[in-house]
Amino acid sequence: NGTDHAWGGNHIIMGGAVRGGQVFGQYPDTLGPLNNLDLGGRGRLVPTTSVDEYYAELALWFGISPGQLESVLPNILNFY
């Protein structure tokens, strides 16, 4: 039935041009059994921000035009 890992992760972006002090995505309401983002009660948190969204912002920052995003990130239209 597949695995229950490799779904989400933390990302830290650093640099002089980074606007700090922001958190993207959503924290769970609680870490207990009634967690609003826990799938099946086993600590598997449903991600609220796609990796494609992170990569899209980085690609735009590196100079990719918005019109090129779909060719660079084929799934991006599922999130934008």
OpenMM code with the backbone's topology and positions (N, CA, C; nanometers):
from openmm import Vec3, app, unit

residues = "ASN GLY THR ASP HIS ALA TRP GLY GLY ASN HIS ILE ILE MET GLY GLY ALA VAL ARG GLY GLY GLN VAL PHE GLY GLN TYR PRO ASP THR LEU GLY PRO LEU ASN ASN LEU ASP LEU GLY GLY ARG GLY ARG LEU VAL PRO THR THR SER VAL ASP GLU TYR TYR ALA GLU LEU ALA LEU TRP PHE GLY ILE SER PRO GLY GLN LEU GLU SER VAL LEU PRO ASN ILE LEU ASN PHE TYR".split()
positions = [
    Vec3(0.0809, -0.1193, 0.0000),
    Vec3(0.0000, 0.0000, 0.0000),
    Vec3(0.0854, 0.1260, 0.0000),
    Vec3(0.2100, 0.1169, -0.0266),
    Vec3(0.2949, 0.2363, -0.0292),
    Vec3(0.3600, 0.2630, 0.1046),
    Vec3(0.4212, 0.3770, 0.1149),
    Vec3(0.4919, 0.4145, 0.2367),
    Vec3(0.4218, 0.5319, 0.3029),
    Vec3(0.4589, 0.5587, 0.4256),
    Vec3(0.3998, 0.6713, 0.4971),
    Vec3(0.5061, 0.7773, 0.5301),
    Vec3(0.6029, 0.7923, 0.4415),
    Vec3(0.7054, 0.8933, 0.4641),
    Vec3(0.7325, 0.9693, 0.3343),
    Vec3(0.8186, 1.0673, 0.3426),
    Vec3(0.8617, 1.1473, 0.2272),
    Vec3(0.7500, 1.2356, 0.1724),
    Vec3(0.6610, 1.2773, 0.2578),
    Vec3(0.5505, 1.3613, 0.2139),
    Vec3(0.5770, 1.5085, 0.2359),
    Vec3(0.6362, 1.5418, 0.3444),
    Vec3(0.6583, 1.6826, 0.3756),
    Vec3(0.7947, 1.7018, 0.4369),
    Vec3(0.8290, 1.8238, 0.4569),
    Vec3(0.9568, 1.8539, 0.5184),
    Vec3(0.9674, 2.0012, 0.5491),
    Vec3(1.0751, 2.0365, 0.6110),
    Vec3(1.1009, 2.1759, 0.6440),
    Vec3(1.2004, 2.2332, 0.5452),
    Vec3(1.1840, 2.3586, 0.5148),
    Vec3(1.2759, 2.4273, 0.4254),
    Vec3(1.3204, 2.5561, 0.4929),
    Vec3(1.4476, 2.5815, 0.4898),
    Vec3(1.5009, 2.7072, 0.5413),
    Vec3(1.5689, 2.7770, 0.4250),
    Vec3(1.5270, 2.8991, 0.3993),
    Vec3(1.5843, 2.9793, 0.2914),
    Vec3(1.6587, 3.0952, 0.3561),
    Vec3(1.7853, 3.1128, 0.3195),
    Vec3(1.8659, 3.2190, 0.3792),
    Vec3(1.9328, 3.3010, 0.2704),
    Vec3(1.9606, 3.4257, 0.3020),
    Vec3(2.0321, 3.5125, 0.2101),
    Vec3(1.9953, 3.6573, 0.2329),
    Vec3(2.0730, 3.7449, 0.1754),
    Vec3(2.0521, 3.8873, 0.1953),
    Vec3(1.9210, 3.9394, 0.1403),
    Vec3(1.8720, 3.8824, 0.0310),
    Vec3(1.7493, 3.9322, -0.0315),
    Vec3(1.6237, 3.8626, 0.0210),
    Vec3(1.6387, 3.7735, 0.1173),
    Vec3(1.5240, 3.7001, 0.1701),
    Vec3(1.4507, 3.7869, 0.2715),
    Vec3(1.3184, 3.7945, 0.2569),
    Vec3(1.2360, 3.8654, 0.3552),
    Vec3(1.2076, 3.7689, 0.4686),
    Vec3(1.2765, 3.7868, 0.5780),
    Vec3(1.2686, 3.6924, 0.6886),
    Vec3(1.1476, 3.7118, 0.7781),
    Vec3(1.1407, 3.6275, 0.8790),
    Vec3(1.0358, 3.6370, 0.9783),
    Vec3(0.9000, 3.5882, 0.9322),
    Vec3(0.8952, 3.5102, 0.8255),
    Vec3(0.7680, 3.4625, 0.7732),
    Vec3(0.7638, 3.3104, 0.7782),
    Vec3(0.6472, 3.2578, 0.8000),
    Vec3(0.6244, 3.1142, 0.7940),
    Vec3(0.5222, 3.0906, 0.6847),
    Vec3(0.5506, 3.0004, 0.5946),
    Vec3(0.4585, 2.9663, 0.4873),
    Vec3(0.3990, 2.8297, 0.5165),
    Vec3(0.2747, 2.8128, 0.4846),
    Vec3(0.2057, 2.6890, 0.5163),
    Vec3(0.1238, 2.7075, 0.6422),
    Vec3(0.0835, 2.5981, 0.7012),
    Vec3(-0.0056, 2.6024, 0.8165),
    Vec3(0.0446, 2.5062, 0.9224),
    Vec3(0.0509, 2.5535, 1.0457),
    Vec3(0.0834, 2.4657, 1.1575),
    Vec3(-0.0412, 2.3874, 1.1972),
    Vec3(-0.0251, 2.2648, 1.2466),
    Vec3(-0.1420, 2.1927, 1.2979),
    Vec3(-0.1975, 2.2629, 1.4220),
    Vec3(-0.3272, 2.2476, 1.4452),
    Vec3(-0.3896, 2.3075, 1.5637),
    Vec3(-0.3328, 2.2497, 1.6923),
    Vec3(-0.3017, 2.1218, 1.6894),
    Vec3(-0.2483, 2.0532, 1.8058),
    Vec3(-0.1612, 1.9375, 1.7570),
    Vec3(-0.0737, 1.8892, 1.8412),
    Vec3(0.0053, 1.7714, 1.8058),
    Vec3(-0.0553, 1.6447, 1.8634),
    Vec3(-0.1699, 1.6566, 1.9271),
    Vec3(-0.2380, 1.5423, 1.9866),
    Vec3(-0.3195, 1.4650, 1.8847),
    Vec3(-0.4018, 1.3725, 1.9331),
    Vec3(-0.4786, 1.2855, 1.8437),
    Vec3(-0.5851, 1.3580, 1.7615),
    Vec3(-0.6233, 1.4781, 1.7979),
    Vec3(-0.7251, 1.5522, 1.7232),
    Vec3(-0.6630, 1.6536, 1.6283),
    Vec3(-0.5420, 1.6294, 1.5870),
    Vec3(-0.4688, 1.7187, 1.4970),
    Vec3(-0.5446, 1.7337, 1.3653),
    Vec3(-0.5669, 1.8571, 1.3227),
    Vec3(-0.6445, 1.8828, 1.2010),
    Vec3(-0.5712, 1.8454, 1.0724),
    Vec3(-0.4408, 1.8252, 1.0764),
    Vec3(-0.3645, 1.7920, 0.9560),
    Vec3(-0.3083, 1.6498, 0.9582),
    Vec3(-0.3374, 1.5742, 1.0627),
    Vec3(-0.2836, 1.4386, 1.0778),
    Vec3(-0.3710, 1.3402, 1.0012),
    Vec3(-0.3113, 1.2668, 0.9104),
    Vec3(-0.3844, 1.1702, 0.8294),
    Vec3(-0.3786, 1.0334, 0.8958),
    Vec3(-0.4874, 0.9887, 0.9502),
    Vec3(-0.4936, 0.8553, 1.0091),
    Vec3(-0.4406, 0.8441, 1.1503),
    Vec3(-0.4047, 0.9537, 1.2137),
    Vec3(-0.3618, 0.9500, 1.3524),
    Vec3(-0.2251, 0.8913, 1.3774),
    Vec3(-0.1420, 0.8809, 1.2747),
    Vec3(-0.0091, 0.8217, 1.2926),
    Vec3(0.1026, 0.9240, 1.2779),
    Vec3(0.0700, 1.0516, 1.2873),
    Vec3(0.1727, 1.1541, 1.2769),
    Vec3(0.2101, 1.1906, 1.1351),
    Vec3(0.1317, 1.1483, 1.0375),
    Vec3(0.1565, 1.1843, 0.8977),
    Vec3(0.0811, 1.3132, 0.8684),
    Vec3(0.1524, 1.4234, 0.8677),
    Vec3(0.0890, 1.5535, 0.8486),
    Vec3(0.0688, 1.5819, 0.7006),
    Vec3(-0.0513, 1.6213, 0.6654),
    Vec3(-0.0825, 1.6584, 0.5278),
    Vec3(-0.0161, 1.7927, 0.4998),
    Vec3(0.0683, 1.8027, 0.3967),
    Vec3(0.1335, 1.9299, 0.3666),
    Vec3(0.0315, 2.0342, 0.3212),
    Vec3(0.0567, 2.1592, 0.3564),
    Vec3(-0.0315, 2.2680, 0.3136),
    Vec3(0.0320, 2.3529, 0.2048),
    Vec3(0.1577, 2.3298, 0.1762),
    Vec3(0.2280, 2.4018, 0.0700),
    Vec3(0.3062, 2.2999, -0.0121),
    Vec3(0.2870, 2.3025, -0.1421),
    Vec3(0.3548, 2.2088, -0.2313),
    Vec3(0.5003, 2.2494, -0.2527),
    Vec3(0.5850, 2.1507, -0.2718),
    Vec3(0.7244, 2.1789, -0.3075),
    Vec3(0.7291, 2.2579, -0.4384),
    Vec3(0.6341, 2.2309, -0.5277),
    Vec3(0.6280, 2.3062, -0.6538),
    Vec3(0.6112, 2.4558, -0.6276),
    Vec3(0.5360, 2.4925, -0.5238),
    Vec3(0.5171, 2.6336, -0.4910),
    Vec3(0.6473, 2.6974, -0.4430),
    Vec3(0.7229, 2.6252, -0.3622),
    Vec3(0.8540, 2.6757, -0.3202),
    Vec3(0.9443, 2.6956, -0.4422),
    Vec3(0.9501, 2.5919, -0.5260),
    Vec3(1.0366, 2.5991, -0.6436),
    Vec3(0.9933, 2.7087, -0.7395),
    Vec3(0.8629, 2.7320, -0.7515),
    Vec3(0.8143, 2.8384, -0.8400),
    Vec3(0.8642, 2.9741, -0.7927),
    Vec3(0.8567, 2.9989, -0.6633),
    Vec3(0.9052, 3.1272, -0.6105),
    Vec3(1.0550, 3.1428, -0.6335),
    Vec3(1.1297, 3.0353, -0.6125),
    Vec3(1.2741, 3.0414, -0.6377),
    Vec3(1.3032, 3.0613, -0.7860),
    Vec3(1.2288, 2.9923, -0.8722),
    Vec3(1.2490, 3.0064, -1.0170),
    Vec3(1.2207, 3.1494, -1.0617),
    Vec3(1.1136, 3.2090, -1.0101),
    Vec3(1.0829, 3.3485, -1.0441),
    Vec3(1.1945, 3.4406, -0.9962),
    Vec3(1.2458, 3.4139, -0.8772),
    Vec3(1.3535, 3.4962, -0.8223),
    Vec3(1.4798, 3.4847, -0.9082),
    Vec3(1.5037, 3.3646, -0.9642),
    Vec3(1.6198, 3.3439, -1.0500),
    Vec3(1.5988, 3.3930, -1.1923),
    Vec3(1.4786, 3.4426, -1.2247),
    Vec3(1.4582, 3.5044, -1.3546),
    Vec3(1.3679, 3.4318, -1.4517),
    Vec3(1.3116, 3.3187, -1.4125),
    Vec3(1.2149, 3.2510, -1.4990),
    Vec3(1.0911, 3.3400, -1.5079),
    Vec3(1.0361, 3.3556, -1.6262),
    Vec3(0.9151, 3.4371, -1.6393),
    Vec3(0.7938, 3.3552, -1.5952),
    Vec3(0.6875, 3.4222, -1.5490),
    Vec3(0.5674, 3.3484, -1.5092),
    Vec3(0.5145, 3.2575, -1.6203),
    Vec3(0.5292, 3.2982, -1.7446),
    Vec3(0.4835, 3.2167, -1.8562),
    Vec3(0.5640, 3.0894, -1.8769),
    Vec3(0.6846, 3.0842, -1.8226),
    Vec3(0.7698, 2.9657, -1.8364),
    Vec3(0.7519, 2.8655, -1.7228),
    Vec3(0.6820, 2.9050, -1.6177),
    Vec3(0.6718, 2.8180, -1.5005),
    Vec3(0.6131, 2.6811, -1.5331),
    Vec3(0.5111, 2.6764, -1.6166),
    Vec3(0.4471, 2.5481, -1.6454),
    Vec3(0.5415, 2.4523, -1.7171),
    Vec3(0.6300, 2.5046, -1.8009),
    Vec3(0.7241, 2.4151, -1.8689),
    Vec3(0.8357, 2.3696, -1.7750),
    Vec3(0.8681, 2.4503, -1.6754),
    Vec3(0.9715, 2.4139, -1.5783),
    Vec3(0.9126, 2.3255, -1.4678),
    Vec3(0.7908, 2.3589, -1.4251),
    Vec3(0.7222, 2.2858, -1.3180),
    Vec3(0.5847, 2.2415, -1.3690),
    Vec3(0.5753, 2.1251, -1.4321),
    Vec3(0.4510, 2.0829, -1.4979),
    Vec3(0.3284, 2.0764, -1.4063),
    Vec3(0.3474, 2.0590, -1.2765),
    Vec3(0.2337, 2.0492, -1.1842),
    Vec3(0.1914, 2.1826, -1.1242),
    Vec3(0.2590, 2.2905, -1.1587),
    Vec3(0.2371, 2.4174, -1.0891),
    Vec3(0.0939, 2.4691, -1.1024),
    Vec3(0.0274, 2.4407, -1.2128),
    Vec3(-0.1097, 2.4903, -1.2294),
    Vec3(-0.2074, 2.4253, -1.1311),
    Vec3(-0.1669, 2.3174, -1.0680),
    Vec3(-0.2503, 2.2568, -0.9632),
    Vec3(-0.2500, 2.3389, -0.8351),
    Vec3(-0.1556, 2.4332, -0.8239),
    Vec3(-0.1389, 2.5077, -0.6995),
    Vec3(-0.1521, 2.6579, -0.7161),
    Vec3(-0.1371, 2.7093, -0.8366),
    Vec3(-0.1451, 2.8543, -0.8586),
    Vec3(-0.2789, 2.8902, -0.9153),
] * unit.nanometer
topology = app.Topology()
chain = topology.addChain("A")
for resn in residues:
    res = topology.addResidue(resn, chain)
    for name in ("N", "CA", "C"):
        topology.addAtom(name, app.Element.getBySymbol(name[0]), res)
